[in-house]
Amino acid sequence: MIAKIESGSRRIDALELIRIASALQVPVDYLLRPAPPILSRRASLVAEDTGTDVTRESERLEVALVAWLHDVQQLIGLNVLQPKHLLRTETPVDSSAAARELALWVRGQLEAGTEPIESLMELCERAGQYVLVTELPGDGASVVDGDVAAAVVSIRGDPGRRRATAAHELGHLVIGDEYSNDLGVHASRADREAVLDAFAAEILLPTQVLTEIGQADGITRDQLIELAARYRTSWSLAIRQADHAGVLTGEARREWSRSTPTRAEFMEAVGWVPQSDLESIRVPPGYAHAVVEAWRQGRITATRAVELMHGQITLADLPVGVGADVEP
């Protein structure tokens, strides 16, 4: 029966379609619409080495990505969400140095300067990429369908890793399809990932910031901890950037790499101010506003509004007496 369905020689009814979707653990919509080519899969390199479990993990993340893309497209179709112009470059990016220059260009285009990025999700949205934080394991993935860009980032990793993954997916958007640009043609997949890692590192913690602090006598461990805390990067990324900036000796790099700062040290560096990002906020701010607006206009039900918010709100959070569920 399945073979006939796949070959197109047997029709199925709605109940069968629901059963198949349930068995495959995918949304029904996933089976009804052709999925666009996935732009980025951060787990793919690992999957090639470790086999079935990670491959299945990557596939589940891609299903979530396509479903998220359809959510964004639904709001656009309801005219409550106006997609941003996609921020993309026409300049060839074929090296880590070029990727770092591109990151600074992106910061300039989005008026971020060299200051810490308070909300990476909001920055990505302004670049035209809608990021969803999902409970699924893995790292992240992204896709572009026409003039709509979407990405998913797993919440399973530590905060620094999540921000690095989101910045990495932003790099995929800005650089473009990895198989159709100079980087994709002339480099291996591992080389492409290294270039995108350089882009992500420069987006999160610009080299210039480290150079200015350590230009005289180098940088101290306390200074680097403060930068990692304020810019909300992982300790390993901060060390790599300090090394790239030339403000770190080889001995310090080896010693500091073996002694990751405690959470108390990070919090002390920023005066014990909460530094959350890509955790309690699951969907971009503009998207969240569009969901509420669609519900207020009676275009979607409260249940669908909660679904579209992906765990960021519950039914109890919606105002009483407003929206599509209210009796006329």
ABEGO torsion letter per residue (X at the ends): XAAAAAAGABBBBAAAAAAAAAAAGBBAAAAABBBBBBABBAAAAAAAAAEAAAAAAAAAAAAAAAAAAAAAAAAAAAGABBBBBBBBBABBBABAAAAAAAAAAAAAAAGAEABBBABAAAAAAAAGBBBBBBABBEBBBBBBBEABBBBBBBAABBAAAAAAAAAAAAAAAAAEBAAABAAAAABBAAAAAAAAAAAAAAAABBAAAAAAAAAAAEBBAAAAAAAAAAAGBBAAAAAAAAAAAGABBAAAAAAAAABBBBAAAAAAAAGGBBBBBGBABABBAAAAAAAAAAAAAGABBAAAAAAAAGGABBAAABBBGBEAABBX
